[in-house]
Every structure is written in C-alpha cells, then in structure tokens.
Amino acid sequence: MDKKTEILLIKQAQKGNKDALGRLWQEITPKLYGYLLNVLKNKPLADDILSETWLKAINALDRYKPSQARFSAWLFAIARNQCRQYWRVNQPVGLENIEPAKLSDSSQLEKTTVKIIADNIIERLDKKDRELLRLKYIAQLSHREIAALLEISIISARVYVHRALKRAKNLANQLNLYEI
Amino acid sequence: MKYKKIKKEFSDWGKQCRQMPNSNETLQQKIMIALEKNSQAKIRGPISLWRFSFALGAMALALILFVNLRPDYPQPIGSIPVAIDYSNQESEKTANQTSPASISYDGKEISSPEIGISYGQYTSGGSGSSDSIQSKIARWIQPAPSSDTREFLKTGFGANFKTRQVQKLTQRIQTAIRGHKGRIDYSSINEKYANISFVIPKSSFYAFKDEIQDYVKPRFYSESQYSQNLLTQKRAIETGTNIATSTKADLQKQLTNLTDAHNKTVAEIKKQLDNFSYNIYLLNSENTTNTVRLAQIKSSLNYYYGQTNLYNQKLKDAIAQYDKNKNSLNQKIQAQDKQLADLQTQDSQLMNEVETVEGSITIAWVSVFDIIEIYIPYYKTLIGLLVAVLVILMFYVRPRSLDI
C-alpha cells in the first residue's frame, strides 16, 4: 500500500469508515502480528497485544497526523510500547531466549528450511540486530520509518540494518547453516 | 555465503513470518466496534470529560503556582523604603502649600497665588528646623522666574543594603559617617534589620557614598538621591526681608510724622493757653470802679477761664492720642524687627541645609532564597511554569522510548 492510499484510508477511518479501517487491518495486521509473534513467541499473548495495539490506535486515531509518521510505523511504535509494558510486569525470560529449533528433522527442513534457518540466525544475533531485522523484513518498514521508530538518523538505520545482515551472514557461515 | 543471498533469505523469512492471527475475524470485529464507539464519542464532544478535567486541573495548578509563587519583584531604587520618602510627602505638602495665603501690612496685602510648590521633608531625627522655615516662608512663595539662575541645592540620600551580616555592616557604615565628619541622628539595629539616619557635610558626601557602596556587591546595594533647588524658598525669604524692611521704614516714617504733628498741635494749644493766661492777667490787673466795666471784665474772665479749661482738655487728649499711636507704631516696628530676625535665622538654616546632606540607610538581612531571587528575579514563576509544562507534558507526551 502506497503512502497516499494509506493517508486516504486513515482520513476515512477517522471519520468512522469501517471499510477503510478494514483495508488497513488487512494490510498491516499480518506484518504486525508476524512481528509480535516473532518477538513474544506466544500466540495468545501476541493476539492480546495485537488487539490492545489496534484499540489504542483507534482511540487515538483523531490525534494521529500523517505528516509525522506512517500509520504502520505508528502502530509498530504502539505495539513496541505495549510489549515493553508487558515485560515490565512479566520478565521476558523464556520468550526471547528460546533455544533455536534443531535442524535434524529432514521433513521440517524441507517445509520451512528458510524460516528455520533464519530463526536460528535471528536468535543467535543480539537484541538490537534482531529488532532491526524484524522491523526491516517482517514489518517491511523503510529505513526512514525504522529511524523514526528507533529515534536514530536514517543513515544510522541504514548502516545498522546493513551491519545486522552482515553479522547474520557471518553467523550463517560460521554455523554452515546454508550448506546443509 | 554472499550478502545478497542472506538478504534474500531474510526477505523470504519476513514474508513467511507475516500472517493473520487465528482469531482474525474476532479481533477485527472488536476493532470495528471500537471504531464505532470512538466515532460516537466524537459526535458527543471533541474532548472527553476526563481529559478536559485534566487540562483544566493542570491550568488551575499552573495558575495557583503562578499566583502563589510570584516573586516580589525588585523595587526600583527610588521606592526603597528609606527614611527619605519624598514621593509620599509631596502630595501632602503640595496640598498644604497650594492654599492661597495672604497677609496684610498696614493696608498692603501680599498674597501668594496657588503655586503648588513642594519641597522635601526629612523624617530623620535631625534638626527638624526645615518644617518651621518652610511653613513661615510659605506665604511669600512665588515661582522663581527663569532669569534667576541661582542654585541652592538641598540633597537627600537614601541607600538600601542587603547583607547576611547586618550588625557588622551597620558598624562599618556608622564609622564611615563619623569618618566623613557626619552626625548620626538616629540608629536602630537588630539581627535582621538596621536603620541609620544621618547628616553629612556636602563636601564629603560623594566620597562617603563611593566608600559605602563598595561594602557589598552592586546587586545588594541600591540608592536614591534627591536634589531640590531651594531657590523658591530663598526668594521667599528675600521677599519677606524686603517687605519687612520697607514696612519698618514706613512705620518709622509714620512715627516721625506722628511726633511732628503732635508737637505742632501741642505747641498751638500751649500758645492759645498762654494767650488766655495773658488776657486773664490783664483783666485781673485792670483797676476800675465803673460797674459796667467790672461787669465786662467778669464776663471776659469767665470766657477765658472756660477756654483755658477747654484747651487744657484738648492738650491732654492730644497727648493721650499721641501716646497711643506712638505705642502702636512702636509695636509694629518691633514686630517687623522680630520678623527680620526670624528671616535671618531662616536664611542661615536654609544655607545650612544646602551645605549638608541628610540621609537614611537601611540594612536588611538577606536569605539564600532572596539571593537567588536577586540573581534570577523570576525563578519562582519559572518553577511554577515549569511544573505546569511538566504536568501537561506528562499527559500529552507519553513516554515512548523507541530505543532498541
């Protein structure tokens, strides 16, 4: 969805148009849910936070200004905040530090080789790189949006993503993951 | 493994990660209901009650802080409550002195129009003589013409010190006053406040002022100085002296004329009495037996005796009137002499005023907060505003730390 369409839909949603909100939901929710699932590793919790995020966004929809950030980036900011609030009460131990799946099962390899390898790499990266790669490849946020979300410059965002990928590549080479 | 490949791998990974939740329909429905409720709330009012209340509360808090914590703004130098308070007294004096005054001197009436001139009055315990001078000469006060460029400057001085060592500074100032040949008329001192009223020769005033203002930093010292040309009063004294002198001369002339006239009158009466005595003598000396002539002599004698008595009475009356007028004139002359003497005293006192400076110094203890206020005059207001801004920010800017 391009920016103009998103802005148009937001304006309609702000006026109470359910169809416009439905289109936004369909467009953003897969990215947001995928992101939350990858972060939380807990489907019910991801459902809850997804729901909370949207509800908060709906309640604050009148105050949203398209000139400040894209709606998707805004939703991700709310979602990240929700996660942080959750972790403030419940320690994230056992969620982010889940052991990567073992690659011994050949049938599993055939089905989701790409996902499992990437998950293995992701889990071995540090927290910062993980977040960058999630935002870049699951949320499909641009460098500008990542920069806005993480309150860094666009150049820094570009460099950090590049370095994260490079580290992921080195990790893959070390583990010989793609030679299996 | 190449960089491009890992990039592609993660793109695929991201694509696979993206998915709808299992309870998509339910969640979407929930969101739609929320949107509907939100739209209805928007129709009811753009600002929800609790938010409005919060904003109102924050504003009220800011207002309370602003009003309660508003500092006492530094007073301008001229309004320091020192002993010399020209501003307060001016209106009273003006009111008192602008009433038309008139005085008569033997038919001459000297009136002073409403001129509205005011002059300073000291509240120190000094001589206090200026009151009497000014009240006495007020009746002759006339605006000085612009051609008269003489200056008789009376100077008043007030200073205000802020210090944390009141007693020590007070002693230093008293020493300085005496050191400059001044006189302390009044002094009061306690732990947190001191007041000194003094008189100092004008010749050493500026040296004294330079000395005391170095006792503290400039921010802790303020002064007010007042100078007024007493030319109006001086001219009034001169006018009064001239009038009294000329009046006295007139009275003396009247006395001379009175004496001359009296002497002339007495001389004429005495001359008449002498004539009467001589005629009586002649009539008594005449020797005749003629009855007719005797009757004429008797009638003439009766007439002369009567006239003699009459002129004796006239003489007595003339002397009495003369004494009375003479005493009256002498009294008037004496009054003028007294007035001239008073004017001379007033003139010398006025010149003393011109030659000296009366002043008052207050020394006030200053707290640490006052010191802060001296350097940052509106800090309390700033704190109030800062709190208000923080309250508003706490509400409107939610902490969303976006760090990784």
Boltz contact constraints between the chains, C-beta under 6 A:
constraints:
  - contact:
      token1: [A, 16]
      token2: [B, 39]
      max_distance: 6.0
  - contact:
      token1: [A, 18]
      token2: [B, 32]
      max_distance: 6.0
  - contact:
      token1: [A, 21]
      token2: [B, 35]
      max_distance: 6.0
  - contact:
      token1: [A, 25]
      token2: [B, 28]
      max_distance: 6.0
  - contact:
      token1: [A, 30]
      token2: [B, 18]
      max_distance: 6.0
  - contact:
      token1: [A, 30]
      token2: [B, 19]
      max_distance: 6.0
  - contact:
      token1: [A, 30]
      token2: [B, 20]
      max_distance: 6.0
  - contact:
      token1: [A, 31]
      token2: [B, 18]
      max_distance: 6.0
  - contact:
      token1: [A, 33]
      token2: [B, 21]
      max_distance: 6.0
  - contact:
      token1: [A, 34]
      token2: [B, 17]
      max_distance: 6.0
  - contact:
      token1: [A, 34]
      token2: [B, 18]
      max_distance: 6.0
  - contact:
      token1: [A, 34]
      token2: [B, 19]
      max_distance: 6.0
  - contact:
      token1: [A, 38]
      token2: [B, 17]
      max_distance: 6.0
  - contact:
      token1: [A, 47]
      token2: [B, 21]
      max_distance: 6.0
  - contact:
      token1: [A, 51]
      token2: [B, 27]
      max_distance: 6.0
  - contact:
      token1: [A, 54]
      token2: [B, 31]
      max_distance: 6.0
  - contact:
      token1: [A, 55]
      token2: [B, 34]
      max_distance: 6.0
  - contact:
      token1: [A, 58]
      token2: [B, 34]
      max_distance: 6.0
  - contact:
      token1: [A, 58]
      token2: [B, 35]
      max_distance: 6.0
  - contact:
      token1: [A, 58]
      token2: [B, 38]
      max_distance: 6.0
  - contact:
      token1: [A, 77]
      token2: [B, 400]
      max_distance: 6.0
  - contact:
      token1: [A, 81]
      token2: [B, 400]
      max_distance: 6.0
  - contact:
      token1: [A, 114]
      token2: [B, 12]
      max_distance: 6.0
  - contact:
      token1: [A, 114]
      token2: [B, 13]
      max_distance: 6.0
  - contact:
      token1: [A, 115]
      token2: [B, 13]
      max_distance: 6.0
  - contact:
      token1: [A, 115]
      token2: [B, 16]
      max_distance: 6.0
  - contact:
      token1: [A, 118]
      token2: [B, 9]
      max_distance: 6.0
  - contact:
      token1: [A, 118]
      token2: [B, 10]
      max_distance: 6.0
  - contact:
      token1: [A, 118]
      token2: [B, 13]
      max_distance: 6.0
  - contact:
      token1: [A, 128]
      token2: [B, 404]
      max_distance: 6.0
  - contact:
      token1: [A, 131]
      token2: [B, 404]
      max_distance: 6.0
  - contact:
      token1: [A, 137]
      token2: [B, 10]
      max_distance: 6.0
  - contact:
      token1: [A, 137]
      token2: [B, 11]
      max_distance: 6.0
  - contact:
      token1: [A, 137]
      token2: [B, 14]
      max_distance: 6.0
  - contact:
      token1: [A, 138]
      token2: [B, 14]
      max_distance: 6.0
  - contact:
      token1: [A, 138]
      token2: [B, 17]
      max_distance: 6.0
  - contact:
      token1: [A, 149]
      token2: [B, 402]
      max_distance: 6.0
  - contact:
      token1: [A, 150]
      token2: [B, 402]
      max_distance: 6.0
  - contact:
      token1: [A, 150]
      token2: [B, 404]
      max_distance: 6.0
  - contact:
      token1: [A, 151]
      token2: [B, 402]
      max_distance: 6.0
  - contact:
      token1: [A, 165]
      token2: [B, 6]
      max_distance: 6.0
  - contact:
      token1: [A, 165]
      token2: [B, 7]
      max_distance: 6.0
  - contact:
      token1: [A, 168]
      token2: [B, 6]
      max_distance: 6.0
  - contact:
      token1: [A, 169]
      token2: [B, 1]
      max_distance: 6.0
  - contact:
      token1: [A, 169]
      token2: [B, 3]
      max_distance: 6.0
  - contact:
      token1: [A, 169]
      token2: [B, 6]
      max_distance: 6.0
  - contact:
      token1: [A, 172]
      token2: [B, 1]
      max_distance: 6.0
  - contact:
      token1: [A, 173]
      token2: [B, 1]
      max_distance: 6.0
  - contact:
      token1: [A, 178]
      token2: [B, 1]
      max_distance: 6.0
